[in-house]
Structure formats: C-alpha cells, structure tokens
Amino acid sequence: MSRYAASELYGLDGKLKMKNTERVLQWLSKAEKPSLTKEQIRSYFQTITPRSQFFKTLPKNATVLDLGAGSGALSVLRNWPPPQRHDVDIYAFSLTVGEQFREYVAYEIGDFEQRKPEFDGRIFSAIVCAHFLEHMRDPEACLHWIASRLKAEGRLYIEWPHPISADMPTLGEVREATGIDVMTINFYDDKTHQALIEPYATRYTLEECGFDVESGGRIRFPFIADEMRNIALSDRDPYFLTMAIWHFVGWAQYYIAQLCREPLSSP
C-alpha cells in the first residue's frame, strides 16, 4: 500500500464512525442564540486562520500561485482584513474559471494530472495548495512539481482533509438533523476525492523535496465553531454550517513550509 493511503481500517470501524457521527449531531442539537454577528465572525476568522496568516506575512512583492483556486477566494486577502497586500501578485490554476479570477494577474484552466500549469515558466515566491491534494491520484508527484516551481526560500501552504473526515456524518445525516444541505463533511461524499492522506506521509515527501516544515496541525477553533453553528442554524446558511463542523472536529490539516535545499530524490 502506498504511504499516501490511510489505513484501510481508519474511519471504517462501525463503533468509531458512530461515535464521531453522534458527537457531531449532538453538538448540532445544542445551538444557542448567536452572540456575534456574521460580519464579526468573518472578520475574526480571517485573522486567525493559518491560510490568512500565511498570505498576510509573505515577503513584499511576492508572486503567488493559487493551485486549485476554486472560486478565487484567496484574492480577497489582498484587501481584507487589514493590512492590505496589494503588492502581492496572484496567479490561478483551476479546472474552471472562478468568479473572482478577474482579481488575479493571470489564470490557466486545466486538469493538473493531464497538463501542468505553465505561466510561461514562471517560478513563484509562494504556492497555496488548499484542498487540492486529495483530488490527486498521485499527490506525491504533485508536491515534487510544486517544489520545482518555487524560488529558493519559496514558501508553501498546503491544506487537505484529515483522516477524521472519513468518520464524519454523511450529507444525508446532516440534512436529516438540520434541514440544511452542507458541503462535504464525510470524505467519501465527494466522489472526486482519491485516497485519504496521512499527515506524516505529506511531511515525509515535503522533506524529501527539500522543504523545512515550519508549522502545521489540525485547524480547530472551538469558539468560532460554536458561533458559526449558531448563526448557520439561525440563518439556514450551508457554508457557515460546513465551516462550523470542520472547525469543531479539526476536519482540515495544514503545513507551512519553506524550500531551503536541494531535493533528496525525484518522483
């Protein structure tokens, strides 16, 4: 088995899944009157997430590749929250054109595993790769490609589902409990997901590629999760409810790393 495939037993034990499913559903049933407004939560949330902190602290005049850019939401961080980072140029690669791609310097559309981004051979100061690796049949090769397109001392932010995501309620179970159609909660609800990726495997490959890992872990915010849940159930907001569950259980994990030496091996 590839070191990128999580244990076949992880998340498939009936008792374990039931424990986590019941934990989330019980937590959803304990919603209270919100103590913060939606705007207050948005502003605070964007000051504490590792992705926002990574972007806001990039070197001046950085060039950033948003790999798997989705809607282009990363571009929001150039303007909000403070400080503004208009000096940062962002490039996007995605399967489709995102609604905010007009905020990018340039973008390319394609399937990464069919053709790699070109951007005229540009080498980037930083790459953001959020919720992209789990869609790759060969995430290890993707990380090696990322290292090849970063400058010396270039910075990397990666974020992807923790294996606990396989133990979460399904979309149907959340809908039955709340009446709200959320986004992906259980890893296997998204049919484009490939294998679960263990954190140790990703760190091993990053170090193999010449990265020093500076920080990482599960993204879990209990207070924000409670407030997002309260507002989501009050406003019937699918996005807020999805993020509430993610940050209640630590659904996503991340690494921040810097390229600092020659790769130990090639894919």
N, C-alpha and C positions, 0 to 999 in steps of 0.2 A: 504493500500500500504506500502511496506517495506520502511524504511527510506533510503535504498540504491537505490531506483528507483527514478530518477529525475522526476519532474513534467511532466505529460503527455503533458502539453501544451508547455513545454520548447523546443524550437527548431522546433516546428511543426506549428507555426504560419506562414502563407504564406508570409506576409509582412516582418517579421523578417528574414526568410530564404533568401528572395530575397535581402534584404538589405545587409546581410553579403556575399552572393554569388557575388553580384555586386561589393562590396567593394574589395574582393579578386581578382576578374577578372580584375577590373580596375587597381589595383596595379600591376598585372602581365603585363599589357599592357604598363607600364611606365618604363620598363627595360632600363638601360643605359650601357655604356661601363664599365666593371669592373675596379675598382681602386686598388683591391688587387688580388693576385694570389690565386689559390685554396689552396696551401700549407699554405699561410699566414692565410687564413680563418680557416683552420683546426686547426692550432696551437693555434690561439687566441681563437677559440670557445671552445677548450678543457681546457682552463684555466679559463673560466668564467661560465661554466655550473654547476648547483648545484650538479649534479651527480659526476662530476670530483672533485669538491671541497670536497664533502663528502668522496670520496675514498682517495684522497691525504692527508687528515688530520686525517685518522684513527689512533688509537694508534699503537705503534710499535708492530710488530709481530702479528697483528690481523689475525683472521681466518674469512673469508667472505663466506656466501652462496649467490650465484647469482641465485635467484629464478625466473625461466622463462628466462634462459640465452640466448636463441636465438642462434646467431652465435658465441657467446663467446667474443663479442667486449669489454666487461668490462676488459678483461685481458690486453688489450692494455695499460690501465692506469698504469700498474705496471712499464712500461718502458718509457712512453711518455704521455704528456710532462713532463719536469723536475718538481719536483725531482722524481727519480726512487723510486719505493716502492717494491723492491724485497723481503722485509721482510714479505709482506702480502701474505698469502696463500688463494687461491680462490677455491671454490667448486661449481659445476654447477648442476642444475636440469632443465631438459627441455624435451619437447616431442620428440625431435630428437637430434642427435649428431651434434653440431655446428662445423663449420670449424676451429675454434680456440680453441676447447676443449683440445687440446694437451698442452695448456698453463696452464691448471687447475691441481690442486693436484689430484682431482678425480671428477667424474661426475656420475649421475644417470639419467636414461631415464624413463619417465613415465607420466601418466596423473594425475596431482595433486589431482583431485577430485575422482580418483579411488584408488590411493595409495599415501601416503605421503612419502617424501624423508626420507631416513634412515641414511645413512652415519655413521652406527654403533653407533647411538645415540649421535653423536657429538653435543655439544652446542657451538654456534658460538659467536664471538665477534661482528659481524655485519651481517646484511642481506640487500641485494639490491634487490628490487622487482619493476622492471621497466616495465610498460606496460604488466602486468600480471593480476592484479585485475579485469580489465574489461572483461577478459575471464572467470571469475569465476561465477558460479551460486549463490555461497554464499561467497561473499568477506569478510563478517564479520567473518565467521569461519576461513577463510584464515589468517586474521590478528591475531586472537586468537592463531592459530597454530604458527605463526611467533614469537609471544611473548613467547611461550613455548620452543622455540629453541634458545633463546638468553640468554647470561650470564647476571648477574646483571650489570647494566650500559651498556648493549649492545646497539649498535646503529642501526638505521633503516633508509633506504632511500626508499621511495615509490614514484612512478611516474605513472600517468594514465591520460587519456583524460579528459579535462574539458568539461562540458556540451555544451560549444560553438561548440564543434566538430560536434554536430548534426545539426548545422546551416551552415555548410561549403559546398562549391561546391562538386558535386559528381566527381568520377574519370572520367566519361564521359564528364562532363563540363570542367574540367581542360584539358583533352586531346583535346577537340574541340578548346579551346583557345590557347593552346601551341604546340600541336602535340606530347606531352610527356606523357608517361604512368607513373604516380606517384604512390606512395604507398598510404596508407589510408589517406584521407583528411576528408571525411564525415564519421562520426562514423558508420553509417549503411552500408557503403560499405564493411566492414569486417563482414562477416556472422558469425564469431566465437565470435563477441562481444555480451555480455549479456546486462544488463541494464546500463544506464548512472549512474555514481556515483557522488553525490554531495560532495564537499569538507567538508561541515560541518558534514556530516554523517561519513566520514572517521575519522575526528578528534575526534568525539564523541567516536567511537569504540577504537581508539588508547588510549585515556584517560581511557576508561573502562578496557583496557588490562594492564594498569599500565605504560603507556608511558607519558613522558613530551615532548610535541611538541616544538622544538626549533625554527624552521623556516619553511616557506612554501609559496606557492603562484603560480601564473601563470608564465610560462617560456616564456618570451617575450624579444627579442633582436632586436629592430628596425634596427640598423646599420648592424648587421650581416645578418638579413633577406634580406635587400636590396642587399647586396653584394652577398649573396647566390643566390638570384633570378637572378642577372645579369650574374653570371657565369653559372648557371644552363641553362638559355636560350641560352647562347652563346655556351656551350659545349654539350647541349642536355643531361643533367645529371639528371636522375629521382630522385636519392637520395637527391642531393642538392636542387632540386625544392621542394620536400616534406618538407625538413627541413626549407626551406625559408618560406613556407606558415605557417608551425607550429609556427615559431618564429615571424612571422608578426602578427598573431592573438592571440598568447598565447594559443595554442592548447592543450598543456600539462600542468599539475599542479603537484606539489610535496609537500611532507612533509619530514623533517628530524626530527627524534625523538630519545629519549634515554629512555630505560627501567629503571625505578628507584623505583618501588614499586610493591606490590602485586596487581594482577588484582582485580577490583571491582566486576567482575562477570565472569562466564564462558559461552561459546557459548551454 
